[in-house]
Amino acid sequence: MNAVAAKRREDHAQFEDPAELELTILMPCLNEAETLATCIGKARAYLIGAGISGEVLIADNGSIDGSQDIAKGLGARVVPVPQKGYGAALLGGIAAARGRFIIMGDADDSYDFSALDAFVTRLRSGAELVMGNRFRGGIEPGAMPPLHRYLGNPVLSFIGRLFFRIGTGDFHCGLRGFNTARIRELDLRTTGMEFASEMVVRSALAGLRIEEVPTTLKPDGRSRPPHLRTWRDGWRHLKFLLMYNPRWLFVIPGLSLCGLGVLLAAVLFFGPLQLNSTMELDLNTFLAACFMIVTGVQLVSFGVLSRYYADLTGILPRTAWSDWLMRSISTDRLALDAAICFFAGAGFFVYALICWGKLNFGPLFDSEIPRIVVLGLTLIVIGLQGFFSAFLLGVLEIPVVRDKVAPALKRQAAQGA
């Protein structure tokens, strides 16, 4: 027994000096007693076989099945993470990791921790985030529910590639490696399953070098259901992708509605459009087109305000377009443009009243005057939207301006004293 313990201590020696660690193999854990020993055994065997100075780190999220004792007994380091959630566990593990690189993976034995060479090679060659791709590496029967395999994961990964121009084919692969210091600099925040998307998106926005390697997925070894909840966690991923891209969430839908609405309104302003012997577009369609314009303008204003705020707070990196936006919009300018739009609409409305007055305010058999009224009301509503959006912009600027001015005021006060 003493010989076995001595051999174990000898095997552990290369993992215990934080200054020399190259790799941390990180596993989030919540009641994984059935599979944890297998995962730790494979991870430790890989480190020893590859001659890598490293550690196996278990980020325990409040297990009550003895997972902590299993991990400690097998020589893994355990860091408790009280805040619940997949992302919270990983954030705690990343903060505690001692390795220059981290390879993270689930502790359910669905990923092969004995086959990490491709990740290590890419990390050593300068990649800052290395994603596994299960669709390229192979998914064993029963390893991924059909809904995830053929709908959820492909759709969300496509949206991520479209929104953020990332070449990653599998956004949600749980086996991935990264440069510890660079990922810490991102200041990741999400605590749920959407953490997987946040890491990829924030890495891409920060200009990190992202690469991809094939990896395999097999059925997990647990007898209980997985922690992942299909619809809840799918929505959280989609919500995150949309919130980090105001262009696709607000601006593109808004411009599409505006474009279609303006086209229909322009065609129908001077009279009905006869499509065939039975179908005619008239005042009702013109009214719908004006509603589309109003909605589209509101969405575009949301997009502009969101992008402006993201620039002010540093949530999103600056681009040439956002720099132009920062220079071009202000509360005063938006309020002036809104006032012009409002008074133009009021002018159309007054003109319509004058025309109606010439008819002694009687019945309107021609739709010309109602069209002018609808156009005037549309411009008035857009003017009001723009006016209040201008002041919302000013409200968003207050804390940012205050934070910028406060240090200068403190210096002045110190100099005066």
Disulfide bonds with the S-S distance in Angstrom:
none
